[in-house]
Amino acid sequence: AFPLERRLAGLTFDSPPQRGAPLLLDDRVVGRITSCASSPALGAPIGLGWIRAVDGDFPTEVRAGTVRATVAATPFYDPKGERQRA
């Protein structure tokens, strides 16, 4: 089996990003945002992006310009229903 070189990852953002923006780890381009939208349920912008592995590992946090992006599990929902009970 061949190791994965890139994958489509769910992303949460600290502010709204620009669709198509490059994803950076330090100053190295490791991917690109493919889609993004505001999520009223999560109270934050979310999206998808292709991310490349760096030295065999996928980054868990990247930047899109000045916007910080954190890799998140997809689909974007609350499987335990914790938000409904809050």
C-alpha positions as CSV (number, residue, x, y, z in Angstrom):
1,A,0.0,0.0,0.0
2,F,1.1,3.5,-0.8
3,P,1.1,6.2,1.9
4,L,-1.4,9.0,1.5
5,E,0.3,12.2,0.3
6,R,-2.8,14.4,0.6
7,R,-6.3,14.2,2.0
8,L,-9.5,16.3,2.0
9,A,-9.8,17.6,5.6
10,G,-12.6,19.4,7.5
11,L,-11.4,22.8,8.8
12,T,-12.7,25.2,11.4
13,F,-11.5,28.8,11.1
14,D,-11.0,31.6,13.7
15,S,-12.5,34.1,11.2
16,P,-14.0,33.8,7.7
17,P,-11.3,32.8,5.1
18,Q,-11.2,33.3,1.3
19,R,-12.2,30.3,-0.7
20,G,-9.3,29.0,-2.8
21,A,-6.7,30.5,-0.4
22,P,-3.5,28.5,0.1
23,L,-3.1,26.7,3.4
24,L,0.3,27.4,5.0
25,L,2.4,25.5,7.6
26,D,5.0,28.1,8.7
27,D,5.7,29.6,5.3
28,R,5.3,26.4,3.2
29,V,2.1,25.9,1.1
30,V,0.6,22.5,2.2
31,G,-2.8,22.8,0.6
32,R,-5.8,24.9,-0.5
33,I,-9.3,25.8,0.8
34,T,-11.9,24.2,-1.5
35,S,-15.0,25.5,0.2
36,C,-16.0,27.5,3.2
37,A,-19.2,28.8,4.9
38,S,-20.5,30.2,8.2
39,S,-21.9,27.5,10.5
40,P,-24.6,28.9,12.9
41,A,-24.7,25.5,14.7
42,L,-21.0,25.7,15.5
43,G,-20.8,29.4,15.8
44,A,-17.7,29.5,13.6
45,P,-16.7,29.4,9.9
46,I,-16.1,25.9,8.6
47,G,-14.8,24.5,5.3
48,L,-12.9,21.8,3.5
49,G,-9.4,21.8,2.1
50,W,-6.8,19.5,0.5
51,I,-3.8,19.1,2.8
52,R,-0.5,17.5,2.0
53,A,1.5,15.4,4.5
54,V,4.6,17.0,5.8
55,D,7.4,14.6,6.7
56,G,4.8,11.8,6.7
57,D,2.3,13.5,9.1
58,F,-0.7,15.7,8.3
59,P,-0.7,19.1,10.1
60,T,-3.5,19.7,12.6
61,E,-3.3,23.5,12.4
62,V,-2.5,25.7,9.4
63,R,-3.0,29.3,8.3
64,A,-4.8,30.8,5.3
65,G,-3.2,34.3,5.3
66,T,-3.9,35.7,8.8
67,V,-6.8,33.2,9.4
68,R,-6.0,30.2,11.7
69,A,-7.4,26.9,10.5
70,T,-7.7,23.8,12.7
71,V,-8.3,20.4,11.2
72,A,-11.7,19.0,12.4
73,A,-13.5,15.7,12.1
74,T,-16.2,15.6,9.4
75,P,-19.1,15.7,9.1
76,F,-19.5,18.8,11.1
77,Y,-22.0,17.7,13.7
78,D,-22.3,16.9,17.4
79,P,-22.6,13.1,17.5
80,K,-23.2,12.9,21.2
81,G,-25.8,15.7,21.1
82,E,-23.9,17.7,23.8
83,R,-24.8,21.1,22.3
84,Q,-28.5,20.3,22.5
85,R,-28.1,19.5,26.3
86,A,-26.1,22.7,27.0
